[in-house]
Amino acid sequence: MKKKNNSLIKASDVARWMLEQINKKRELYQNEVVYQIEEKFGSKFVYENQAGNLAISREVLKEFRKLTEKTVVWSRIEFCWRIRGAGDPKVGRLAEY
């Protein structure tokens, strides 16, 4: 992946890229995509959390949520976002599997 000039890139651009990825793959694993974001868009869109792990910036996650509120759920078991399925809750973001 080639890093873009990140001075021109906004959190909403990263969120749109995440949406493109989930539309292609049907799921998006946090522990993989965070490194892809850092490589492709730069370190200003990630941070080290309290556990010492690389995490996606809150600003990017806020923009991603705006784009995907009704179409994507978070699987807390798999630690991934995925396309909302028929068995998922109609309201909310959290899926059990």
SVG drawing of the C-alpha trace seen along z (x, -y; Angstrom):
<svg xmlns="http://www.w3.org/2000/svg" viewBox="-35 -19 39 35">
<polyline fill="none" stroke="black" stroke-width="0.4" points="0.0,0.0 1.3,-3.4 0.9,-6.1 -1.0,-9.2 -0.1,-12.7 -1.7,-12.6 -1.8,-16.4 -4.8,-16.4 -6.5,-13.3 -9.3,-13.6 -10.8,-11.0 -13.8,-10.8 -11.6,-9.7 -10.2,-6.9 -13.7,-5.9 -14.8,-5.8 -11.9,-3.5 -12.9,-1.3 -16.4,-1.1 -15.0,-0.1 -13.0,2.6 -16.0,4.0 -18.1,3.9 -15.4,6.0 -14.6,8.5 -18.0,8.5 -16.0,8.2 -13.2,6.0 -10.9,7.2 -9.8,4.4 -6.3,5.9 -5.6,6.0 -7.1,2.8 -5.4,0.6 -2.0,1.4 -3.3,0.9 -4.6,-2.5 -1.3,-3.5 0.6,-2.3 -1.8,-3.8 -2.9,-7.0 -0.3,-7.7 0.0,-7.6 -2.3,-10.5 -5.2,-8.2 -4.1,-5.6 -2.9,-5.7 -1.6,-3.4 -4.3,-2.4 -4.0,-1.8 -3.2,1.9 -0.3,0.9 -2.1,2.0 -2.4,-0.1 -6.0,-1.4 -8.0,-3.3 -8.5,-7.0 -11.8,-7.9 -12.3,-10.5 -12.1,-7.8 -14.4,-5.5 -16.9,-8.4 -16.9,-9.0 -17.1,-5.2 -20.1,-4.9 -21.9,-7.7 -21.4,-5.9 -22.4,-2.5 -24.9,-2.9 -27.6,-0.8 -25.6,1.5 -22.7,2.8 -22.4,4.4 -19.5,5.0 -18.9,8.6 -17.4,8.6 -16.4,12.3 -14.6,11.9 -13.4,8.3 -14.5,7.3 -17.1,5.2 -19.3,7.1 -22.3,6.5 -25.5,6.6 -27.3,9.9 -30.9,11.1 -30.1,12.5 -28.5,9.3 -30.4,6.8 -32.3,4.3 -31.1,1.5 -27.7,0.9 -24.2,1.9 -23.3,4.8 -23.7,8.4 -23.1,11.4 -21.2,13.4"/>
</svg>
